[in-house]
Amino acid sequence: MQDAIEAGTILIQKDTLMPDSLLPQGEPYSSGWVSVGRLDRPGLEMSIHKAGRTFFYLAGEVKATVFGFDEQKAVRTAVKRLIANVKTQRFNCLEITRVAMSSFLGVPYATVAGHVRHIQEGMVLSRATTPPDRAGSSPVAEVKAALNHEESEPMEVVV
């Protein structure tokens, strides 16, 4: 497992559908994730675009803070928490934007922040799988059912 996580590091889920020329060539970082290190982001985005994929950037920073005396272990744990957050949102990429060590009342802690990214085919953001709590139903069907229940005349919902 790679220990050198720093601002600019990009982590990609191993099973991300990408052309062979863009397969993540990096160090395994965490279960099913690869660190592609500090890449030239505009170059990576251009390569992904040329391959017919879109490299989405989701606004809003995600961050994790972990207390611990071992700096590397605290950073690894914080990154694992961010990866878990990204996985629950069903996205496949994370760009680390900040790694900072600090202390509170003499107890050191690591804060790792980043932005969720997503690589997929097509220009409309979509997540690959249905979350377990909504298996078997689609958001459009749920909205239609709610609208039809409240109003006597059916409406068509376009999403």
C-alpha positions as CSV (number, residue, x, y, z in Angstrom):
1,M,0.0,0.0,0.0
2,Q,1.3,3.4,-0.9
3,D,1.9,5.9,1.9
4,A,2.7,9.1,0.0
5,I,-0.7,10.8,-0.2
6,E,-0.4,14.5,-0.8
7,A,-2.4,17.3,-2.4
8,G,-2.9,16.5,-6.1
9,T,-3.0,12.7,-5.7
10,I,-5.8,11.0,-7.6
11,L,-7.4,7.7,-6.5
12,I,-9.4,5.7,-8.9
13,Q,-11.6,2.6,-8.2
14,K,-10.0,-0.4,-9.9
15,D,-13.2,-1.6,-11.7
16,T,-13.9,1.8,-13.3
17,L,-14.8,1.3,-17.0
18,M,-12.0,2.9,-18.9
19,P,-10.3,2.3,-22.3
20,D,-7.2,0.1,-22.1
21,S,-5.0,3.1,-22.8
22,L,-6.3,4.8,-19.6
23,L,-6.3,1.9,-17.2
24,P,-5.1,3.1,-13.8
25,Q,-1.4,2.5,-13.8
26,G,-0.4,3.2,-10.2
27,E,0.1,1.8,-6.7
28,P,-2.7,-0.1,-5.0
29,Y,-3.8,2.1,-2.2
30,S,-6.8,0.6,-0.5
31,S,-9.1,-2.4,-1.2
32,G,-10.1,-1.9,-4.8
33,W,-8.5,1.6,-5.3
34,V,-5.4,2.7,-7.1
35,S,-3.4,5.8,-6.5
36,V,-2.3,7.3,-9.8
37,G,-0.1,9.8,-7.9
38,R,0.2,13.4,-8.8
39,L,-0.8,13.6,-12.5
40,D,-1.1,16.5,-14.8
41,R,-4.9,16.8,-14.3
42,P,-5.6,18.8,-17.5
43,G,-3.7,16.1,-19.4
44,L,-5.6,13.3,-17.7
45,E,-8.9,15.1,-18.4
46,M,-8.0,15.6,-22.1
47,S,-7.1,11.9,-22.4
48,I,-10.3,10.8,-20.8
49,H,-12.3,13.2,-23.0
50,K,-10.5,11.9,-26.2
51,A,-11.4,8.3,-25.1
52,G,-15.1,9.3,-25.1
53,R,-15.4,9.5,-21.4
54,T,-16.3,12.4,-19.0
55,F,-14.3,13.3,-15.9
56,F,-16.9,14.9,-13.6
57,Y,-15.9,17.2,-10.8
58,L,-18.4,17.4,-7.9
59,A,-18.4,20.7,-6.1
60,G,-18.1,20.7,-2.3
61,E,-15.1,19.4,-0.4
62,V,-15.2,16.1,1.5
63,K,-12.9,15.7,4.4
64,A,-12.0,13.4,7.2
65,T,-10.1,14.0,10.5
66,V,-8.3,11.3,12.4
67,F,-6.5,11.6,15.8
68,G,-3.3,9.6,16.1
69,F,0.4,9.9,17.1
70,D,1.5,8.0,13.9
71,E,1.2,10.6,11.1
72,Q,1.2,8.1,8.2
73,K,-1.3,5.8,9.9
74,A,-3.6,8.8,10.7
75,V,-3.4,10.0,7.0
76,R,-4.1,6.5,5.7
77,T,-7.1,6.1,8.0
78,A,-8.5,9.5,6.9
79,V,-8.1,8.6,3.3
80,K,-9.9,5.3,3.9
81,R,-12.8,7.2,5.4
82,L,-12.9,9.5,2.4
83,I,-12.9,6.4,0.1
84,A,-15.7,4.9,2.1
85,N,-17.7,8.2,1.7
86,V,-17.1,8.2,-2.1
87,K,-18.1,4.5,-2.4
88,T,-21.4,5.1,-0.5
89,Q,-22.1,7.9,-3.0
90,R,-21.4,5.4,-5.8
91,F,-18.7,7.5,-7.5
92,N,-15.3,6.1,-8.7
93,C,-12.6,8.7,-8.2
94,L,-11.2,11.0,-5.5
95,E,-8.8,13.9,-5.9
96,I,-6.9,14.8,-2.7
97,T,-6.7,18.6,-2.3
98,R,-5.2,19.0,1.2
99,V,-3.3,16.9,3.7
100,A,-2.6,18.6,7.0
101,M,-1.3,17.6,10.4
102,S,-2.2,19.6,13.5
103,S,-2.7,19.0,17.2
104,F,-5.4,19.7,19.8
105,L,-4.3,19.8,23.5
106,G,-1.1,18.0,22.5
107,V,-2.9,15.2,20.6
108,P,-1.9,15.2,16.9
109,Y,-4.5,14.7,14.2
110,A,-4.5,14.5,10.4
111,T,-7.1,16.2,8.2
112,V,-7.4,15.0,4.6
113,A,-9.7,16.9,2.2
114,G,-10.6,16.3,-1.4
115,H,-13.1,16.5,-4.2
116,V,-15.2,13.6,-5.5
117,R,-14.6,12.9,-9.2
118,H,-16.4,10.4,-11.4
119,I,-15.3,8.9,-14.7
120,Q,-18.0,7.6,-17.0
121,E,-19.2,7.4,-20.6
122,G,-21.6,10.1,-21.6
123,M,-22.2,13.7,-20.6
124,V,-25.0,13.2,-18.1
125,L,-23.9,12.3,-14.6
126,S,-25.2,8.8,-13.6
127,R,-24.1,6.4,-11.0
128,A,-23.6,2.8,-12.0
129,T,-25.6,0.9,-9.3
130,T,-28.8,1.3,-7.4
131,P,-28.3,1.7,-3.6
132,P,-29.4,-1.2,-1.5
133,D,-32.2,0.7,0.2
134,R,-33.9,1.5,-3.2
135,A,-33.3,-1.8,-5.0
136,G,-36.1,-2.4,-7.5
137,S,-37.4,1.1,-7.8
138,S,-36.3,4.1,-9.8
139,P,-36.4,7.7,-8.6
140,V,-38.6,8.6,-11.6
141,A,-41.1,5.9,-10.6
142,E,-41.1,7.2,-7.0
143,V,-41.8,10.8,-8.1
144,K,-44.6,9.7,-10.4
145,A,-46.2,7.6,-7.7
146,A,-46.0,10.5,-5.2
147,L,-47.5,13.0,-7.7
148,N,-50.2,10.6,-8.8
149,H,-51.1,9.9,-5.2
150,E,-51.5,13.5,-4.3
151,E,-53.3,14.7,-7.4
152,S,-56.3,13.2,-9.1
153,E,-54.9,13.8,-12.6
154,P,-51.7,11.9,-13.6
155,M,-48.7,13.9,-14.6
156,E,-45.6,13.0,-16.6
157,V,-42.3,13.7,-14.9
158,V,-39.3,14.2,-17.2
159,V,-35.9,13.9,-15.5
